[in-house]
Amino acid sequence: MIHAYKLNGYNIILDVNSGCVHVVDEVAFDIIKDYEAKDKSQIAKEIKEHYKEITDSDINQVFEDIEELKNQGKLFFEDKFKALASSFKKRQSVIKALCLHVAHDCNLCCKYCFAGEGEYHGDRGLMSFEVGKKALDFLVENSGTRKNLEVDFFGGEPSLNFNVVKQLVEYGRTLEKEKDKNFRFTYTTNGVIVNDEIIDFCNKEMSNVVLSLDGRKETNDRMRVFKNGMGSYDKIVDNFKRFVEKRGGKDYYIRGTYTAFNKDFSNDIIHMADLGFKEISIEPVVCDPKEPYALSEKDLPILLEQYEILAKEMIKRNKKGEGFTFYHYMIDLDGGPCVVKRVSGCGVGTEYMAVTPNGDLYPCHQFAGDENFLLGNVFEGVKNEKVCDQFKSCNIYSHSECDDCFARMYCSGGCAANAYHSTGSVNGVYKLGCELHKKRIECAIMIKAAEAFGND
């Protein structure tokens, strides 16, 4: 299967199953896109009618090039992974990552928050050191021979329980020596009460930090507000600047959410880049379609255009040495994720779990509080294997909609939580998210083409 598209002056052919990308001229583009659907004589006839200067020899040369690429496994490569997909999931037999909800409480009241103001539609609470300690023990005990483990301190707002965060990092460092493990800690914060103590500790101990900001002041302050309705932009921007500066500009993300109120979100990304932030991610809101800030399929034309605008602006800035990174345009065409990962996805409910303040286990942070997805707890382990089995069946071949999708090897079937919240099934498909992701992949590959051709 191939995907042929034109963007920003490039004629791009993506061979879906091999991952090879070809940037070609107009004639080759037209021949390749019809190569498997039409007879060679018909293709040749149409090409000669459209391109008056093209000869039979030129066309035959393209045909020969295509056959050579096919023989090399670089074009029209067959799908050899479907029969292996179920066995790929079985390999996810150990837990490698936990999301620790150290605080089901928050000092902001963001209008789109899936966590319901931080308490996940339940009681507010802070994780005790004892529960967190047991969570780290649970992770080590269920990690098998895997050495590298990941723990994200999450909320609500984890800074509300920062002393426990420090205690858990210290305990984790002792486990590293005792159990021959390596913890990669990360920290997600809204920045409201970030101070030098938090910054210095995170810059010493956290492999990555995620800093929540939606972009321009008017954008951020429409949704990311305090309980009294006041916006948070002025309170957090300087904190984040100091955080990133003291961190040396490395290993962080400014992470935002765009809604129906800022469908021109490329301007928010560019604003954050102009503030000096070079590692940026922004996601479309996923919420009840009845909400006034909800995105819908009628918004797709402008949203898709925004991704193209962003990609072109990034190319311009890269050429001037003023580039920045956008998370969804980060693809590695040479040595990206292995096929197991591409087919199987993020490991939700199998390799990755979330832990609430009382120690309950859920497939990921977006399922926390939903009793239908309660897996067990860190004291007794996973008890509800039926829930885990739902996620073990998730892969790009469990969604019929993925069968003819060119982006499937880049999204791994999409987010199970978004699928569930939009369709009622973890094996469903969040259609709006699919269309956005396909455009992001097209733009990301186009940027790679621009880099290969000197940003010309």
Buried (B, 14 or more C-beta within 10 A) or exposed (E): BBBBBEBBEBBBBBBBBBBBBBBBEEBBBBBBBBBEEBEBEEBBEBBBEEBEEBEEEBBEEBBEBBEEBBEEBBBBBEBEBEEEBBEBBEEBEBBBBBBBBBBBBBBBBBBBBBBBBBBBEBEBBBBBBEBBBBBBBBBBEBBEEBEEBBBBBBBBBBBBBBEBBBBBBEBBEEBBEEBEBEBBBBBBBBBBBBEEEBBEBBBEBBBBBBBBBBBBBEBBBBBBBBEEEEBBBEBBBEBBBBBBEEBEEEBBBBBBBBBBBBBBBBBBBBBBBEBEBBBBBBBBBBBEEEEEBBBEEEBBEEBBBBBBBBBBBBBEBBBEEEBBBBBBBEBEBEEBBEBBBBBBBBBBBBBBBBBBBBBBBBBBBBBBBBEEBBBBBBBEEBEEEEBBEBBBEBBBBBBEBBEEBBBBBBBBBBBBBBBBBBEEEBBBBBBBBBBBBBBBBBBBBBBBBBEEEEBE
